[in-house]
Amino acid sequence: MSKKIKLSEEELKVLREYQSTQNNITFDLGQVDIQKAFLEGQRASILDGLADLQEKSNKTAKELQEKYGEGNIDLETGEFISSE
């Protein structure tokens, strides 16, 4: 037959603090995982935007090259400098 022994109030207090701390850690970890998922979604969206920008930039560069030939564009002055 099992013998029951009553723990002291101090022992119970320590064990309850451990349990409370573990619950807080578990909650905090869940919050971090939620933030991580949100940030990963934002990152994916930003990378999609970057890919779209690169595609548009390449298309515009090709169109300008077909129109003006090989060269560089000075964005400050708006001038095309031919390399030919």
VEXDOZA-808853 format. One line per 5 residues: number of its first residue (from 1); their letters; for each residue y, z, x of C-alpha. Coordinates in Angstrom, 3 decimals, padded with zeros to 6 digits, always signed. Example, Ala and Ser with C-alpha at 12.3 -4.5 7.8 and 13.67 -1.06 7.14 Angstrom:
2
1 = as = -004.500 +007.800 +012.300  -001.060 +007.140 +013.670
END
This chain:
84
1 = mskki = +000.000 +000.000 +000.000  +003.479 -000.928 +001.239  +005.846 +001.812 +002.176  +009.486 +001.404 +001.175  +012.149 +002.592 +003.542
6 = klsee = +015.772 +002.691 +002.502  +018.142 +001.156 +005.067  +021.298 +002.957 +005.997  +024.633 +001.801 +004.624  +025.679 +000.775 +008.139
11 = elkvl = +022.543 -001.367 +008.561  +023.066 -002.980 +005.172  +026.717 -003.610 +006.006  +025.788 -005.409 +009.248  +023.115 -007.535 +007.530
16 = reyqs = +025.476 -008.449 +004.698  +028.154 -009.457 +007.223  +025.617 -011.719 +008.947  +024.711 -013.283 +005.634  +028.361 -013.771 +004.712
21 = tqnni = +029.125 -015.318 +008.100  +026.161 -017.679 +007.760  +027.354 -018.719 +004.298  +030.842 -019.416 +005.698  +029.415 -021.454 +008.567
26 = tfdlg = +027.279 -023.465 +006.156  +030.315 -024.129 +003.948  +032.460 -025.121 +006.951  +029.754 -027.468 +008.208  +029.641 -029.126 +004.788
31 = qvdiq = +033.422 -029.564 +004.866  +033.221 -031.150 +008.318  +030.497 -033.544 +007.131  +032.643 -034.546 +004.154  +035.645 -035.166 +006.428
36 = kafle = +033.445 -037.114 +008.831  +032.189 -039.362 +006.016  +035.766 -039.936 +004.860  +036.912 -040.782 +008.398  +033.969 -043.131 +008.911
41 = gqras = +034.996 -044.942 +005.729  +038.571 -045.195 +006.974  +037.354 -046.439 +010.360  +035.239 -049.147 +008.721  +038.224 -050.242 +006.647
46 = ildgl = +040.472 -050.391 +009.715  +037.882 -052.408 +011.639  +037.668 -054.837 +008.714  +041.452 -055.187 +008.852  +041.306 -055.819 +012.591
51 = adlqe = +038.655 -058.519 +012.154  +040.767 -060.149 +009.437  +043.850 -060.038 +011.674  +041.962 -061.608 +014.577  +040.678 -064.375 +012.317
56 = ksnkt = +044.193 -065.141 +011.030  +045.630 -065.006 +014.534  +043.019 -067.414 +015.871  +043.622 -069.795 +012.963  +047.383 -069.759 +013.505
61 = akelq = +046.980 -070.244 +017.266  +044.752 -073.260 +016.655  +047.241 -074.753 +014.186  +050.148 -074.258 +016.611  +048.138 -075.737 +019.468
66 = ekyge = +047.344 -078.809 +017.374  +051.022 -079.138 +016.452  +052.669 -078.417 +019.823  +049.871 -078.785 +022.380  +048.968 -076.390 +025.185
71 = gnidl = +051.549 -073.780 +026.083  +052.985 -070.365 +025.365  +055.325 -068.980 +022.764  +058.091 -066.561 +023.661  +058.213 -064.281 +020.636
76 = etgef = +061.618 -062.919 +021.689  +063.334 -066.314 +021.682  +060.996 -068.187 +019.349  +060.620 -070.965 +021.910  +057.469 -072.912 +022.730
81 = isse = +056.975 -073.506 +026.443  +054.693 -076.436 +027.132  +052.187 -076.113 +029.948  +051.771 -079.878 +030.221
END
